[in-house]
């Protein structure tokens, strides 16, 4: 029987950075709440930050794609657009680091 090991330091740091990006995005949507589809964005952001998504980064990536699609179909504050892309860049970095760690 294989035992799960704790992620290495670089993965923990990257995950912490990713969590911070999600929190910044969520805070910005809440602060600017009321624009068209803000409730949909907040719903999916909460889903992406849920335990199930944190434990399955591919699920998080799928949810982030939904968020990106919603953001392109409506007018949203520029700050939120920037933060969505910030989350995307951080998630790509985490996925890359996890992948590299598995290949060591």
Z-matrix of the N, CA and C atoms (Angstrom, degrees):
N
C 1 1.447
C 2 1.527 1 108.62
N 3 1.317 2 116.67 1 129.26
C 4 1.459 3 121.84 2 179.93
C 5 1.521 4 110.03 3 -85.51
N 6 1.315 5 115.15 4 144.57
C 7 1.462 6 120.58 5 177.59
C 8 1.514 7 109.86 6 -106.75
N 9 1.328 8 115.09 7 138.53
C 10 1.454 9 120.59 8 175.79
C 11 1.523 10 108.36 9 -69.61
N 12 1.316 11 116.54 10 137.98
C 13 1.451 12 120.61 11 176.54
C 14 1.520 13 109.38 12 -109.38
N 15 1.312 14 114.28 13 157.06
C 16 1.462 15 119.46 14 178.91
C 17 1.521 16 108.33 15 -71.25
N 18 1.344 17 117.18 16 141.61
C 19 1.464 18 119.56 17 179.51
C 20 1.525 19 110.89 18 -59.25
N 21 1.317 20 115.44 19 152.46
C 22 1.456 21 120.42 20 178.95
C 23 1.525 22 110.16 21 -70.57
N 24 1.321 23 115.34 22 170.93
C 25 1.464 24 121.03 23 -175.85
C 26 1.508 25 114.72 24 -57.72
N 27 1.344 26 117.25 25 -42.56
C 28 1.464 27 118.55 26 -178.30
C 29 1.520 28 111.67 27 -65.63
N 30 1.342 29 117.25 28 -34.62
C 31 1.464 30 119.40 29 179.00
C 32 1.524 31 109.65 30 -69.89
N 33 1.320 32 118.16 31 -42.10
C 34 1.471 33 120.93 32 179.37
C 35 1.525 34 110.49 33 -61.64
N 36 1.332 35 117.51 34 -42.51
C 37 1.467 36 120.88 35 179.35
C 38 1.522 37 110.29 36 -63.91
N 39 1.311 38 117.32 37 -45.88
C 40 1.461 39 121.09 38 179.97
C 41 1.523 40 111.26 39 -63.91
N 42 1.316 41 117.23 40 -41.19
C 43 1.464 42 120.20 41 177.98
C 44 1.519 43 111.15 42 -64.29
N 45 1.317 44 116.85 43 -37.88
C 46 1.462 45 120.72 44 177.52
C 47 1.529 46 110.41 45 -64.44
N 48 1.328 47 116.39 46 -42.66
C 49 1.472 48 120.67 47 176.83
C 50 1.528 49 110.62 48 -62.02
N 51 1.329 50 116.11 49 -42.41
C 52 1.467 51 120.82 50 179.17
C 53 1.525 52 110.55 51 -62.75
N 54 1.320 53 116.73 52 -42.91
C 55 1.463 54 120.47 53 177.88
C 56 1.524 55 110.27 54 -59.62
N 57 1.325 56 116.68 55 -42.69
C 58 1.461 57 120.23 56 178.13
C 59 1.517 58 112.46 57 -61.63
N 60 1.327 59 116.77 58 -39.06
C 61 1.478 60 120.63 59 177.83
C 62 1.522 61 110.92 60 -63.24
N 63 1.348 62 116.26 61 -44.48
C 64 1.464 63 119.98 62 178.10
C 65 1.531 64 110.26 63 -61.21
N 66 1.329 65 117.83 64 -42.60
C 67 1.469 66 121.22 65 -179.66
C 68 1.522 67 111.05 66 -63.76
N 69 1.337 68 117.08 67 -40.70
C 70 1.468 69 120.50 68 177.18
C 71 1.528 70 110.87 69 -62.68
N 72 1.325 71 116.76 70 -43.12
C 73 1.467 72 120.73 71 178.76
C 74 1.520 73 110.72 72 -62.88
N 75 1.316 74 116.97 73 -47.37
C 76 1.462 75 120.90 74 -179.39
C 77 1.526 76 110.63 75 -60.49
N 78 1.338 77 116.71 76 -45.53
C 79 1.470 78 120.87 77 179.46
C 80 1.523 79 111.38 78 -59.59
N 81 1.327 80 116.81 79 -40.84
C 82 1.460 81 120.57 80 -179.18
C 83 1.529 82 111.56 81 -66.66
N 84 1.337 83 116.77 82 -40.95
C 85 1.468 84 119.63 83 177.72
C 86 1.528 85 109.95 84 -63.84
N 87 1.320 86 117.28 85 -42.36
C 88 1.467 87 120.98 86 179.33
C 89 1.530 88 110.16 87 -64.05
N 90 1.324 89 117.77 88 -43.60
C 91 1.473 90 121.40 89 179.78
C 92 1.521 91 111.96 90 -63.59
N 93 1.314 92 117.29 91 -34.23
C 94 1.471 93 121.77 92 -177.32
C 95 1.528 94 112.25 93 -101.95
N 96 1.319 95 117.05 94 12.57
C 97 1.461 96 121.88 95 -173.50
C 98 1.530 97 111.21 96 -53.04
N 99 1.318 98 115.02 97 142.03
C 100 1.457 99 120.84 98 178.93
C 101 1.514 100 112.25 99 122.87
N 102 1.330 101 117.46 100 -16.11
C 103 1.459 102 118.76 101 176.46
C 104 1.528 103 108.10 102 -74.46
N 105 1.316 104 116.19 103 161.18
C 106 1.465 105 121.50 104 -177.68
C 107 1.524 106 110.16 105 -56.21
N 108 1.319 107 116.99 106 130.85
C 109 1.462 108 125.39 107 178.97
C 110 1.528 109 114.49 108 70.70
N 111 1.327 110 117.88 109 13.53
C 112 1.466 111 119.25 110 178.19
C 113 1.525 112 111.16 111 -63.12
N 114 1.335 113 116.83 112 -34.51
C 115 1.472 114 119.18 113 179.50
C 116 1.528 115 110.96 114 -69.00
N 117 1.329 116 117.21 115 -35.49
C 118 1.465 117 120.13 116 176.92
C 119 1.527 118 111.09 117 -66.81
N 120 1.324 119 116.18 118 -43.59
C 121 1.455 120 119.41 119 178.06
C 122 1.523 121 111.30 120 -61.08
N 123 1.330 122 116.34 121 -45.16
C 124 1.459 123 119.97 122 -179.02
C 125 1.527 124 111.05 123 -62.93
N 126 1.321 125 117.21 124 -40.50
C 127 1.460 126 120.91 125 177.93
C 128 1.528 127 110.83 126 -58.11
N 129 1.331 128 116.34 127 -48.83
C 130 1.464 129 120.41 128 -177.42
C 131 1.531 130 112.19 129 -71.92
N 132 1.309 131 117.49 130 -32.51
C 133 1.467 132 120.10 131 174.88
C 134 1.520 133 109.48 132 -63.30
N 135 1.326 134 116.75 133 -45.32
C 136 1.465 135 120.11 134 177.52
C 137 1.525 136 110.89 135 -60.92
N 138 1.323 137 116.59 136 -39.28
C 139 1.465 138 120.53 137 177.73
C 140 1.529 139 110.36 138 -62.75
N 141 1.327 140 116.74 139 -44.02
C 142 1.464 141 120.68 140 -178.97
C 143 1.528 142 112.31 141 -66.46
N 144 1.325 143 116.96 142 -26.73
C 145 1.459 144 121.25 143 -179.87
C 146 1.529 145 111.94 144 -90.43
N 147 1.326 146 117.22 145 -0.95
C 148 1.461 147 120.90 146 -177.78
C 149 1.525 148 111.16 147 -70.75
N 150 1.304 149 115.21 148 161.58
C 151 1.455 150 121.40 149 -179.60
C 152 1.530 151 111.53 150 -57.01
N 153 1.321 152 117.14 151 -40.11
C 154 1.461 153 120.42 152 -178.72
C 155 1.529 154 111.39 153 -61.20
N 156 1.324 155 116.70 154 -38.85
C 157 1.464 156 120.15 155 -179.51
C 158 1.523 157 111.73 156 -76.12
N 159 1.307 158 116.29 157 -35.57
C 160 1.454 159 119.21 158 179.23
C 161 1.526 160 110.24 159 -65.47
N 162 1.325 161 116.14 160 -35.33
C 163 1.462 162 120.68 161 178.95
C 164 1.533 163 112.54 162 -80.82
N 165 1.333 164 117.31 163 -11.18
C 166 1.459 165 121.65 164 -179.59
C 167 1.531 166 107.42 165 -138.17
N 168 1.320 167 115.72 166 90.50
C 169 1.460 168 120.10 167 -174.05
C 170 1.524 169 113.20 168 -64.18
N 171 1.329 170 118.28 169 -23.21
C 172 1.467 171 119.85 170 175.56
C 173 1.532 172 110.60 171 -68.56
N 174 1.341 173 116.71 172 -35.57
C 175 1.468 174 120.81 173 174.84
C 176 1.526 175 109.56 174 -64.66
N 177 1.346 176 115.93 175 -41.55
C 178 1.463 177 120.28 176 177.56
C 179 1.526 178 110.23 177 -60.98
N 180 1.320 179 116.35 178 -42.92
C 181 1.463 180 120.76 179 179.73
C 182 1.530 181 110.54 180 -61.93
N 183 1.318 182 117.32 181 -42.90
C 184 1.469 183 121.00 182 178.61
C 185 1.524 184 111.24 183 -62.20
N 186 1.316 185 116.16 184 -42.03
C 187 1.465 186 120.17 185 179.20
C 188 1.522 187 110.53 186 -66.64
N 189 1.329 188 116.74 187 -39.02
C 190 1.462 189 120.21 188 177.77
C 191 1.523 190 111.26 189 -64.14
N 192 1.310 191 117.79 190 -34.38
C 193 1.472 192 120.37 191 175.64
C 194 1.525 193 110.97 192 -63.62
N 195 1.334 194 116.82 193 -38.58
C 196 1.468 195 120.38 194 175.78
C 197 1.532 196 109.60 195 -62.78
N 198 1.330 197 116.41 196 -44.24
C 199 1.473 198 121.26 197 179.51
C 200 1.525 199 110.16 198 -60.72
N 201 1.315 200 116.60 199 -44.40
C 202 1.471 201 120.22 200 178.79
C 203 1.522 202 110.98 201 -62.67
N 204 1.322 203 117.76 202 -40.57
C 205 1.464 204 120.99 203 178.74
C 206 1.522 205 111.32 204 -64.12
N 207 1.323 206 117.37 205 -44.28
C 208 1.470 207 120.38 206 177.84
C 209 1.524 208 109.53 207 -59.84
N 210 1.331 209 116.11 208 -43.31
C 211 1.470 210 119.47 209 -176.16
C 212 1.522 211 112.71 210 -65.44
N 213 1.328 212 117.77 211 -25.88
C 214 1.463 213 119.77 212 179.13
C 215 1.527 214 112.26 213 -83.21
N 216 1.328 215 116.84 214 -14.52
C 217 1.466 216 120.96 215 -176.82
C 218 1.522 217 113.42 216 -98.28
N 219 1.318 218 116.82 217 1.65
C 220 1.459 219 120.01 218 -178.67
C 221 1.522 220 109.46 219 -145.05
N 222 1.310 221 115.84 220 165.90
C 223 1.465 222 120.49 221 177.32
C 224 1.524 223 107.43 222 -89.36
N 225 1.329 224 114.82 223 118.44
C 226 1.459 225 119.81 224 179.19
C 227 1.524 226 108.68 225 -126.44
N 228 1.327 227 116.93 226 157.93
C 229 1.465 228 119.05 227 177.88
C 230 1.532 229 111.51 228 -56.48
N 231 1.316 230 115.35 229 143.24
C 232 1.462 231 121.68 230 -177.62
C 233 1.531 232 111.88 231 -58.03
N 234 1.317 233 117.09 232 -36.18
C 235 1.459 234 121.40 233 179.13
C 236 1.531 235 111.20 234 -59.29
N 237 1.321 236 116.72 235 -39.34
C 238 1.466 237 120.85 236 -179.61
C 239 1.521 238 110.11 237 -68.82
N 240 1.323 239 116.95 238 -40.73
C 241 1.468 240 120.39 239 176.12
C 242 1.524 241 110.22 240 -58.70
N 243 1.323 242 116.32 241 -45.00
C 244 1.462 243 120.94 242 178.76
C 245 1.531 244 110.59 243 -61.19
N 246 1.332 245 117.00 244 -44.72
C 247 1.462 246 120.67 245 -177.21
C 248 1.525 247 112.36 246 -68.67
N 249 1.324 248 117.67 247 -32.91
C 250 1.471 249 120.71 248 175.22
C 251 1.534 250 109.33 249 -62.43
N 252 1.309 251 116.76 250 -43.85
C 253 1.465 252 120.20 251 178.91
C 254 1.527 253 111.11 252 -68.24
N 255 1.323 254 117.18 253 -33.07
C 256 1.462 255 121.09 254 176.54
C 257 1.531 256 110.42 255 -63.98
N 258 1.329 257 116.16 256 -43.50
C 259 1.466 258 120.30 257 176.21
C 260 1.524 259 109.45 258 -60.84
N 261 1.334 260 117.00 259 -45.27
C 262 1.466 261 121.51 260 -179.14
C 263 1.532 262 110.47 261 -58.02
N 264 1.318 263 116.74 262 -49.36
C 265 1.463 264 120.30 263 -179.07
C 266 1.531 265 111.16 264 -60.77
N 267 1.321 266 117.52 265 -41.45
C 268 1.457 267 121.05 266 179.41
C 269 1.524 268 111.66 267 -68.03
N 270 1.324 269 117.20 268 -39.44
C 271 1.458 270 120.01 269 178.49
C 272 1.528 271 110.56 270 -64.77
N 273 1.311 272 117.68 271 -42.29
C 274 1.464 273 121.46 272 177.41
C 275 1.531 274 109.83 273 -60.17
N 276 1.318 275 116.79 274 -41.31
C 277 1.468 276 120.89 275 178.71
C 278 1.527 277 110.91 276 -63.58
N 279 1.331 278 116.87 277 -44.94
C 280 1.467 279 120.57 278 179.09
C 281 1.523 280 110.43 279 -61.92
N 282 1.320 281 117.06 280 -47.12
C 283 1.460 282 120.00 281 179.83
C 284 1.529 283 111.26 282 -60.21
N 285 1.313 284 116.88 283 -38.77
C 286 1.457 285 121.24 284 178.31
C 287 1.527 286 110.70 285 -65.53
N 288 1.315 287 117.19 286 -44.58
C 289 1.461 288 120.64 287 -179.26
C 290 1.524 289 111.62 288 -66.65
N 291 1.322 290 116.26 289 -38.88
C 292 1.462 291 119.31 290 177.19
C 293 1.522 292 109.42 291 -63.97
N 294 1.316 293 116.56 292 -44.11
C 295 1.464 294 121.12 293 178.92
C 296 1.525 295 111.01 294 -60.40
N 297 1.329 296 116.95 295 -47.06
C 298 1.461 297 121.36 296 179.44
C 299 1.525 298 110.81 297 -61.92
N 300 1.314 299 117.70 298 -38.55
C 301 1.452 300 121.83 299 179.62
C 302 1.512 301 112.29 300 -64.78
N 303 1.328 302 116.86 301 -33.69
C 304 1.461 303 120.96 302 179.36
C 305 1.511 304 111.82 303 -73.55
N 306 1.323 305 115.86 304 -22.06
C 307 1.459 306 119.05 305 -177.77
C 308 1.524 307 113.35 306 -94.61
N 309 1.321 308 118.58 307 2.62
C 310 1.467 309 120.69 308 -179.16
C 311 1.500 310 110.79 309 -75.37
